Every structure is written in C-alpha cells, then in structure tokens.
Amino acid sequence: MKRNVTAIIAMICALSVVLTGCLFGGGGNGGGIVELERVASASGPFGAYERPVTITSVRVAFPWLSYPAGDSVENNIWKRAYTEHLNINIEYLWTVPEFGGPFDQRFNLMLATNDLPDIMPLYTTLFMRAVSADILQCLREAYETYASPRLREVMEMNDGAALNAATFDGRLLAIAQPAGLPGRSTVTIRDDWMEDLGLQAPRTIDDVVAIARAFAAAQPAGARTIPIGVAGSGTGEAINSLRPLFNSFGVYPESWVVENGEFALGGTSTDIKEPLNILAELFAEGIIDNEFAMKGGHSELMNSVVAGHVGMVFGGISGAVADHYRREGVTWTVFPLYNSDETPVATFADPSVQTFFSVSRYSQHPEALIRLLNFTLETLEGDAEWVTNNDFHTTTIENVEESFMAFFYPPFVINDPMFNARAFAQVQEALETGDTSAMNPQVLGYYIGVREHMANPSPDTWAFFRAWGPGGSIGEDARYNEMGGNIMGRALMTEVPTWVRTGQSMVAQLDTFIIRAIMNGNVEEEFNAFVNFFNTQGGADSTREINEMNAQYLR
C-alpha cells in the first residue's frame, strides 16, 4: 500500500496541485515555502533556459575514476555539455569518495542543518529517511510536462514499478532507476580440459556435476586442480559464486520470494537443503577446493582462475577468464543451464528500486532534474543530434594510451535496462548488412570493436568479442529473457527499517551458514541454526515489515 505522510504535508501538496502542480518552491536552503522562480525555457524536453540556472547537488567522487588532463569531477565533458545545451550549471556542495558511511554521515548532517542541495542522489535507505523528514518536492507536474519520450518509455517498464516505488499518497517524490533484468543461469568451463577428456557440453546441473567429477579424476592441473571454483568469505560471495546452482533447484537464497502467499527470504526455505546436500557431497569428494572458505573470497578465486587451477565457475565470462586467455591462450565457454524438461533454469529478477533522484522541497527548479535526465539518457542511449562521437561514453585522446570512462561522469543517470539487448541486435544486423546509419556512437563503437576482432583476433579483444560478437553473451541473455527465463520478483520496496539495520549482517550470516553446511555436511543442523538466528535477530520483524509495505503487490 502507498505509505502515508503527515497530514499537513499532504494538505499543502493537495493545495499546490491547484496552484503550482504539487511543486514546493523556495529561495535557497532556509525555512518556509515560497513561490517558485520562473525562468523561461525553450519548449520541449531538451530546451535550454533563457538565462543560466545554477543547480546544487552532492555526489560520490570515486578515487579510481580518472579524467583527461585538466578535467575533474567539477569540470568535464558532461558538465560543460549541461551548460552549453541546457544553460544549467551544476555545483556540488560536497563530494565523498564512496557510498555507505561517508555519504550517510554527510546526508545526516544535511538533514540536521537543513542545508539541502537542489537535487539529491539517494539509495533506498536515505530516500525513505528523506520521505519521513518531509524534505522532498513533488515531481509529478515536472515529469508530466518535461519528460522526454525515451525517459517515459524507460520509467513505464515493468508496469511503471520505478514510478510506483517513488510515489507516496499520489506524490511523485523521485525519479528512480528501474530494476534491470538478470542474466542467464550459466556455468563457464575451460575448453581445453573438456576437449582433452572428450566431454560433451553440459545442459543440466547433473551434467555439470559429472564434468566436475571427471576433472577431479583426471587432475589436469595436478594436485592444484580445482574442478569447481567457489568463493567463500562469509560476506555473500559464496552465494554469488553458487547462484546458478541454487537456481537449478528453484532456490534464491538472498531474495525476497513469495512462499505460502507471503514474502519470505529464500534462504529460510527448506528447499535450500537439497542443493546444499549435493554441494556437501562435492566438497567431501574434493571437487570443491577444501580451503575455499579461507581464501579471501572472489578476488582469490579469480587469482586461481588466472593461475590455471580452476576448471569451471558458475556465472558468465569474468575479467579473470579474459586475463587467463590473454596470458595462456586458454579459452572458456559459457554454457546456459537447463532443467530436465529442457526449459531454461530460471533466474530471479529483483524488481526492487534502489537508486532515487529527488529534489529538495526548497528548490526553485524541480524541472531541471527532468531536463538533465532527458539529456543524459538521450546522449548515452539515444540518437541525439548533438552527439558526434563516442566521447560522452568513452573519451579517447590522441597520443594518450588511456581511455576515460566518461559514462561515470554524469551526476544523474537513468539507464534503459533493455539498452544492451537492443544494441546487440543493431550490431548483429550491421554485421550482415554493413549499414550503421541507425547506430548512435556508443553502439557504433561496439560494432567497430567486433569488426576489428573478426579481422585481427587479439587476446585483448577476445572477451569483448565473446560478449558482442555473433552468438555473444549479451544476445544470449536477451534471448533468455524473451523466453521467459526469469522469475519476476514482486517486492518493490525491501529496504524496511529493520532490514536496513540488520540486512547486511543477515546476508553475511546466510553466507556463513552455506559455507558451514558445505564444509561440515550437517545441513539440517546448520539450517535450523540459521533460521533460529534469522527469526531472533531481526529477520522476523523484517519479514513482517516487508509484507506490510508490499502487500498490494501480492494481490
């Protein structure tokens, strides 16, 4: 059900629907609600203001993100474009190096001092806090007036789930990023080990287990052979590295699934026992590395892949697999998993919305957010007339070896979850016809990369080709989604207060339970211990709160 806000805010918003389209205004970060400043702008979703408008915001400035010489988070290709094309100048009140603690602390200080920027990028926990604090402006009129056709198309995906998640008592309090679709349930296996042992491509999880047992018997890497690579650090990485196997049994451990007509965490279902018993058998047989839980998680697993010790990993092609090919010339193949009835193994599509762009109730220009999102989306994924090269996505400079990931520079971005599928189709069509006239610069870059690898195969472009070339993983993921290979989740809002406080530790405990069950073989005992922990340490309260918040989605 839609959440209630205070009666006074609802009353003010209702009145302002008549006067200003449910828009709060203000002349800065002070108290009180004042009339919006009206700065004329050209008509249409991409029109520019007649005179410069300054919009304040905050952001994460990742230390690893590099810029061309002379550029920075404060001055780059995107900020200059906003000024040139929209007459909008963005100023950051502050930046922090990462989300989490540093961002939360500065956000809490903003709330305490009422020193709010015009636009706030928020994840679910902070968005809900902002809703409760009544600091957000209704964006309904701005969205209806200025949203571009492409932005509307994206926001209306999945029956408008992202819009619904940001709507409270009819008030649209954010523009939220729609949830993306997951990839296939797959396993990636070394080609040379398969060929040397005369093994056939797997279809089902039983085939995968048979191949792993063949690797264990043959020991292709000697005593260091690891037939199935598994990460296990107790922080969720065991779940991640085994997800396709769990999926093969219809189990989604860290997802909120519907069970007996209510939302429940998948890891508390008794269905998890069957795959855990199989994994325990494989561990006892030496097919899973007996030290996997002590090797530092995913990064250590990837080191073992590059070193040539691992025969298969669940999931698609990773950087480590590509690095192994570059170093040793060893190729790997991604195999989709199927059930015994030849239907694809279903992955869980989490519909929850986790990124929100909100406008302060004191901002004089709520429509600026919509214009900025229009511009960014059209520039990256559309066919904007102002885009003449791929520099907005990946900036390259003559005589400079490094390329720059400019797609990370924009402060506010809404992406089309289906963009890669559409881009892949365009690339394949152009490979057949040679016609690239319908491509934007980003897609053209993908096409050129594929053509270059086909003409001159290189270890440096092999992984890219396996993704975007004929039969590539991007296209296979899209085909899988078209076949209905996903179980669509129904809980749009899972960041309820108790889960916000305990969820991270709960998933870590779930991961630890899985690791212990695999290593010790006492699946029943470990399962009961985890369920008891879950119910007594906040899980029961989280389940109740999630069911209350998402009750309408069960109907």
N, C-alpha and C positions, 0 to 999 in steps of 0.2 A: 504494500500500500504506500501511497505517497506520504512522505514524512511531514509532520506539522511543524510550522514555525510559529513564532509568537503572534498573538492576535493583532498587536499593534502594527507589526511589520506587514502582515497580510492586509490590514486595512489600508495602510499607506500605499502598498503596491496596487491594491484594487483601485484606489483613487487615482493613482498616477497612470493607470491604464487609460483612463479617460483623458488625462491632461497631457501625458508625455509617453504613452505606450509602455507603462511599467518600467520607467527608467528613473533611477536616482541620479541626482547631479550634485556637484559640489565644486567649490573653488579651491581645491587643494586637500590637505590631509587634516583639516580642522573638523570641528564638530558641526552638526546641523546639516540639513538637506537644503540645497539651494538650486536655483534654476540652472538648467544645462546651458553652457555656452554653445551657440550655434555657429559653426564655421562652415560656410558653404563649400560644397564639393561637387565635382562633376558627377553626372548621373551614371548609374551602372555600378557593378561590384568592384570595378578596378579604377574608378575615378579618383583623382587627386584632390586634396584640399586646396582651396584658393590661396590660403596663406599657411605657412609652416605650423605644424602642430607637434608639440613635444609630448611623448608618452613615456611614463616611467614604468620600470619593471625591475625584477630581480632574476638572477639566473645562476645555474651551475656552470662554472668555467673549468672544464676538465683539464688537469695539468698535462695530460698526454695529447691534447688536441693542438696541432701545430697550425701556424698561419704563414702565408708568404711574407717575405721581408717587408717591414713597415706596417703590416696589418696586425690586428689584435682582436680580442673579444669586443672592444669598444669601436673598432674601425675596420670593417671588412666588406667584402663584395655584397653581402646581404644588407648590411646597414646602409651602405651607400645607395643600393637599389631602392630601399624603402623611402629614402629621402628624395631620390630622383623621380620615382614613378608615383609615389603616393603623397609626397610632401610631409612625411611623418619622420620625425627624429626620435629615436629610442634612446633613453638614458637609463642606466642601471643604478639603482640606489645602493645595491651591494651585489657582490658575487661571492660564491663559496666554491671550494674545489670538488665537492661531491654532495649527492643527496644523503639522506639519513641525518645523523646527529648535527652536523654543521648547519644544514638547511633548516632543520626543525628548530634549532635554537634561535636563528635569526627571525624565522617566521613567528615564533612565540613572542619575541621582543617587539615585532611589528604590532602584534595584537595588543600587547600591554601598553604600548605608547601611542597607538592609533596612527602610526606613521606608515600609511599604506601606499603602495605604488598603484598606478592605474590598472596594470594587468599583472595577474599572479599566476604563474605555472604551479600547479599543485598536484600531488598524488592523493589518493583517496582519503588517507587519514587526515591530512591537513585540510582537504576540501570539506570534509564533514565538520571539522573544527570551525572552519570559516562560516559554514552554513549556520551552525549553532550560535556563533557570535554575531550573526546578522550584519556582516560587513560586505555582502556581495550584492551586485546590481542585477536586476532582471534584464536579460538579453533578448527577450522574445521579439520586441519591435526591431531591434538592430539586426537580428538574424533574418527575420521575415523581409526586411527592407533591402538588406545589402548582401546576403549570402549568394555566392555565385552558383550556377547550375552544378558545377563539379563538386563544390562543397556540400550542396544539398544532397546530391546523389550519395556521397560517402556517408553523411550523417544519417541518412534514412536506411542504411543497410541493416540487416537483421531486425527488421520491423522498427527501426528507429531506437534501438536499445540504448545507444550512447546519449541521445537526447532525453530519453526517459530517465536514465540514471542521473542526469543533471537537473531534473525538473522536480521542484518541490511546491506543492499546492498550486500547480499551474505556472509557476515562475521558473523560467529557464535561467539557472544560476551559473552555467558554464557551457563552454563548447568542449566536449570530451572526445578523446581519441577512441573510435570504435575498436573493439577487440579484433585481433587478427585470427586467421584460421591456422591451425597447427599443420605440420607436415604429416607425412605418412608414418606408419609404424614400420621401421626398416631395421635391417642389420647390414653392416658393411664388413666385407670379408676380403682377405688377401687373395688375389688371383693366383699367385704362384703356388701357394700351399694347396689351393683347390686343384690346380692343374697337375701338380706333382703326384697327388693322391688319387687322381681320376674321379673327383667328386662332382656331382651334379648340383646345379643351382637349387637353393632351398626354396620351398614355398611356405611351409608351415613351421611353427615353433618346434615341432618334433624333428623336422629336417635339420633345423639349426642345431639342436642338441646332438643329433647324430654326427654332424660335421665336426662339432666341437670335440666329441669323443674320438673321432678319427684323428684330429690334430693332437690330442693328448696321447694317443697310442703311438703316433709316428714321431713326435717330438722334433718338428722341423727346425726349431731354434735350440736344440739340445736341452740341457737342464733348465734353461731360462724360458722355455716355451710357456706361453700363457694363452691357452685356447680361447677363452673369453675374457676380455678386458673389462674390469668393473672398477669404478671409483668408489671410495668409501671413507669419507672424513667425518661423518656424523653431522653434516650441515645441509643435507638434502641432496648431496651428489650421488649417493648410492641409488636413490630414487631416479634421478635424472639419467644415470647410465644404464638403468634397467627398465626404463619406462616401456619400451616396445614389448618386452617380455611380459610385463604385468598386463599391458593392453591385450595381449594374446589370450588372456584369461578373463577379459572384461573387468579388470581391476584398475582403478585410477586413484592411487594412494593419497595424493595430496590435494585432490579436487573435491569440491562440494557437489556430490551426486544426489540423485533422488532415490531414496530407498524406503519402501513401505509408505510412500506418499509424503515423505518429508525429506528435507535436505540433511545430509549426513556426510562426514568426512570419509572418503573412500577407504582410508587406512584402518578404519574401525569396523569394516565389513568382514565377516567371516570368510568371504570369498578370497581374501588375500592369502589364506593358508595354503591353498593348492600350489600357486607359483612359488611360495616360499619353501615348501617341502621339496619341490624339484630343484630349486637353487641350492638348498642344503645338500642334496644328493650330489650335485655337480661340484660343490665345494669339497665334499668328502672324497670325491674321486680325483681331486687335483685339477679339475678343469677350470675352476676359478682360482686365481692366484691366492695362495694361503696367507699372504701378507697384504691383501688388498686394503684392509681396513687401517693399515698403518703407513700407507704410502703417500699421504698428503693430498688425496682427492684427485680431481680431474686433471690438474696440471701434471701430476706424477704419472697418471695413466697415459697421458699424451706423450710423455717422455719415453715410456715403454714402447709405445707405437713407433715412434721415430727410431728407436734403437733396434727395431725389428723383432721384438719378442712376442708381439700380440698377433693372434690370428683373426680375431673379429671383435667388433664393438657394436653395440646397439646404437642406432641412430644413423644420420647421414654422414657425408664426407666432411671431415673437420680439417682445420689447418694442419694438424699433425699428420693426417693421412697425405695431404698435399706435400708436406715437408718430407715425408718418407719417400714419396715419388721423386721429388727433386734431388734427394741425396743418393738414393739407391736404385731409382728406376722401377720401383715396385708399384704396381697398380693395384687398386682396390675397386670393388664393385659394390654398389648399393642395391640390396635386394628388398623389395617390399614383402611384408608378411601377409599371409592369407590364413583364413580359417579352413577347417576341414571341408566345408561346403563351397570353397573357392571364393567366398566373399572376402573383401579386404578386412584385415584386423582394424577395428575402429580406434581412432584416437579421440581424446576428449577435447572438445573446443570450449575453452573457458570464455564465457561471454562477459565476465566482469570487466567493468571500465575502471582504469587505474590512473589515467592522466587527464587532468582538467585544466582548462584555461578560463580563469574567472576575472571579472572586472570589479574593482572597488566601488562601493556604493557612492563614493565621493568623486569618482572620475567624471569629467565633463565630456568624454568622448568614448562611450561604450561601443560605438560603431567602428572605432579604429581596430579593435580586435578582429572583427569580422573581415575588414578590408585586408589586414595583414595576413590572416589565414587564407583568404581567397588568393592573394598574390603568391604566397609561398607554395600552396598546393598547385596552382596553375604553372608556376615556374618549374617546379620539380617534376610534375607528372602530367602536365597538360601540353598544349601546343601554343604557348604564349608567344605573341609576335615580338616581344622584347628580348627573347632568348635566342641568341645566335650561335652559341657554342655550349659546351658541357661544363663550363667553369662554375656554374652555380651548384653543380653536383660534385664534381672532382676538378679542382683547379690545377692546371699544369702550366709551368713557366719555362720558356725556352732556356736551355742550358742549365736548368735546375733538375736534378735527378728525382727529387722527392715530389710526389703529388700530394695535394692537400684535400682532405675530406670536407669540402665546403658544405655538404648537406647537413653537417653537425652545427653549422654556424647560426642558422635562424633560431631565434628565441621561442617562437611559437609555430608549431608544425602539426598539421593533421594529415595523416597519410591514408591513402586508399589501400585497404587490406588486399584488394584484388589486383593491385598495380602490376606486381611481378608476373602474375598469370597472363595478363593482357600483353605485357611487354614481351614475354616469351613467345606468345602467338605471333606477334608482329615480327620478331626476329626470324622465326621459322618460315613465315610467309616470304620475307625478303630473301632468305637463302634460296628459295625456289624461284622467285621472280626477278630478283635483283632490284626491285622497286623499294626505295627507302623514303619516298616522299611523304609518307604518313607518320614518320617517326619524329619524336622530339629528340633533342641532343642526347639525353640520357640513354634512351633506347638505342639510338644510333651508335653510341659508344659500346653497348653490349654486342650489337651486330658486328661492328668492326673488330672487336676482340675475338669473336668466334671465327670470323673470316681469316684473321691473321693466324690463329692457331691451326686452322684447316690447311692453310698454305705452308706454314712453317711451324710444325708442332714443337712445343718447348715445355720443359718441366715447369717453367714459371707460369705458364698459362693453362696447364693441364686441368687444374681444379676448376678454373673459370669455365673452360670448355665443357667439362662434365656437368656443370650446372646449367649453362645457357645454350649449349650446342644441341644438335638433333638427339632426341631421346633423353635430354638432360633432366636433372632432378627437379628444376623449377617447373618444367612442364608436367612431369610425372606427379608432383604434388598437386598441381592444378587439376589434373585428370582424376586424381584420387578424390579430391573434394567434390568434383562433379558427379562422381559415382556414389556420393553419399557415404563416404568412408569416415565420417565424423559423428560422434555423439555430441549433439549440441547441449551444452550446459544451460541451466535455466536461472541460476542465481546471479543477478546483475550486480548486486552490492554485497560483498563479503567482508568489507573492512568495518565490521561492527566493533564497538568499544572493547569488548573482552578479547576478541581475536586480534585486534591491533596490539593489545598489551601482551598477549600470550602466544600468538600465532607462530612467530619466528621460532621460539623455543619449542613449540609443539611439533613443528615440522622437523626440527633437529632431533627431537626425541623419537619421532616416527622413523627417521633415517637410522638412528641408533638401534631401534627395535629390529628393523630389517637386517642390519648388519649382524646383530647378535643371533637372530634366528637362523641366518645362513651359516654362520660360523659354528654355532653350538648345536644346531639341529633340533633344538627344543622349541619348535614353532608354536605349539599350543601354549606352553608356559609363557613365552615371550609375548605372544598376542594378548593373553589375559592381563599381563603386567602393563602393557601399553594402554589397553582400553581402560584399565583402572586409573592409570596416570592421567589419561585424557579427560576422563569424567570428573576427576577430583581437582585438577589443576587448571580449570577454565574451559575445557572443551565442551562440557555440558552446557555451560552458560553461553558460549559462542554459538553452539548449535541452536539453542533457543532463540537467540537474538537474530541469527541469520534467517531462521524460519519466519520470525515475525516481520523482518524487513522485506523479505522476498515472497511473502505469502501469495501475493497476486500472481506471481509467475508460475505457481503450481496449478493454477486453475486451468 
